[in-house]
């Protein structure tokens, strides 16, 4: 009988981002493919420097994101609404000195599954409020969620 408890990690490297299982297990069915991808990108770009005043924030410009993933600006607005409603990001606007404010995303860790389940009704309510505010949001939600709520 062999013990299969050892995990092979391959090379140990710096420069990685841990992805929690909850993103795919509990958030993805609600937030959908594009919002999941966008969240993972923001998580990857998040500043994790311990002593930085911008720790936890990502600020890649929307032009770069729209080019990288072929998302239009209207899509990003809808995805922002989804991620905010799900509690995965907060959006801050700061003066840039060039007329338009710079957007910073405060990128949160996902809730653990048990905590998510306790707050799922609240999260669902915020997502439905986002849909009510911008009907386009419904087009990007997870297929299970859209089917369950008739969207």
C-alpha positions in Angstrom: 0.0 0.0 0.0 1.4 3.4 -1.0 1.0 6.6 0.9 -0.4 9.2 -1.5 -0.3 12.2 0.9 2.9 13.7 -0.4 2.4 16.5 -2.9 5.0 17.2 -5.5 5.6 20.9 -5.8 8.2 21.1 -8.6 10.5 24.0 -8.5 10.0 26.4 -5.6 9.7 30.0 -7.1 9.2 33.5 -6.0 6.7 35.7 -7.8 3.5 33.8 -7.5 0.0 34.5 -6.3 -2.0 31.9 -4.3 -5.5 31.3 -5.5 -8.0 30.2 -2.9 -10.3 27.3 -3.9 -13.4 29.4 -2.9 -12.9 31.6 -6.0 -13.9 28.6 -8.2 -16.1 26.7 -5.7 -18.4 29.4 -4.4 -17.8 32.7 -6.1 -17.5 31.7 -9.8 -21.0 30.2 -10.0 -22.3 33.7 -9.1 -19.8 36.1 -10.6 -19.2 34.2 -13.8 -16.2 33.6 -16.1 -15.1 37.2 -16.9 -15.4 38.6 -13.4 -13.4 35.6 -12.1 -10.7 36.2 -14.7 -10.7 39.9 -13.9 -10.5 39.3 -10.2 -7.6 36.9 -10.6 -5.8 39.5 -12.7 -6.3 42.1 -10.1 -5.1 39.7 -7.4 -2.0 39.1 -9.5 -1.4 42.8 -9.8 -2.1 43.5 -6.1 0.7 45.3 -4.2 1.7 42.8 -1.5 4.7 44.8 -0.1 4.4 44.7 3.7 5.2 48.3 4.5 3.6 50.0 1.4 0.8 52.5 2.0 -0.8 50.9 -1.1 -0.6 47.3 0.3 -3.6 45.3 -1.0 -4.3 47.7 -3.9 -4.0 47.1 -7.7 -4.0 50.0 -10.1 -3.3 48.8 -13.6 -5.0 51.1 -16.1 -8.2 50.1 -17.7 -6.6 50.5 -21.2 -4.1 47.7 -20.4 -6.9 45.4 -19.1 -9.2 46.0 -22.1 -6.3 45.2 -24.5 -5.1 42.2 -22.5 -8.5 40.5 -22.2 -10.4 42.1 -25.1 -12.9 43.6 -22.6 -14.7 46.8 -23.6 -15.0 49.6 -21.2 -18.7 48.9 -20.6 -17.7 45.3 -19.7 -15.3 46.6 -17.1 -17.9 48.8 -15.5 -20.2 45.7 -15.2 -17.4 43.5 -13.9 -16.5 46.2 -11.4 -20.1 46.2 -10.1 -20.0 42.4 -9.8 -16.7 42.3 -7.9 -17.8 45.1 -5.6 -21.1 43.4 -4.9 -19.4 40.1 -4.2 -17.1 41.8 -1.7 -14.0 40.9 -3.6 -12.9 44.4 -4.3 -13.5 48.0 -3.3 -12.8 50.8 -5.7 -11.0 54.0 -4.8 -10.6 57.1 -7.0 -7.6 59.3 -6.5 -6.7 62.5 -8.3 -4.2 61.9 -11.0 -3.3 65.5 -11.9 -4.5 64.8 -15.5 -8.2 65.5 -15.1 -9.5 62.0 -14.7 -9.0 60.3 -11.3 -6.8 57.2 -11.1 -8.7 54.0 -10.1 -7.3 51.8 -7.4 -8.7 48.4 -6.6 -8.5 47.3 -3.0 -8.4 43.5 -3.6 -9.7 41.3 -0.8 -9.2 37.7 -0.1 -12.3 35.6 -0.7 -14.3 34.5 2.3 -13.8 31.0 3.5 -16.5 28.6 2.3 -18.4 28.5 5.7 -18.3 32.3 6.1 -19.4 32.7 2.4 -22.4 30.4 3.1 -23.4 32.4 6.1 -23.3 35.6 4.0 -24.5 34.2 0.6 -27.9 35.8 0.9 -26.3 39.2 1.6 -23.9 38.8 -1.3 -26.7 37.6 -3.6 -28.8 40.7 -2.6 -25.9 43.0 -3.5 -25.5 41.3 -6.8 -29.2 41.7 -7.6 -28.9 45.4 -6.6 -26.1 45.7 -9.1 -28.3 44.1 -11.8 -31.1 46.5 -10.9 -28.7 49.5 -11.3 -27.2 48.3 -14.5 -29.0 45.6 -16.5 -25.8 44.8 -18.4 -24.4 43.2 -15.2 -26.7 40.2 -15.6 -25.0 39.3 -18.9 -21.7 38.5 -17.1 -23.0 36.6 -14.1 -22.5 32.9 -13.7 -24.9 30.7 -15.7 -26.1 28.9 -12.6 -26.9 32.2 -10.9 -28.7 33.6 -14.0 -30.7 30.4 -14.3 -31.6 30.4 -10.6 -32.8 34.0 -10.6 -34.3 34.1 -14.1 -31.8 36.6 -15.5 
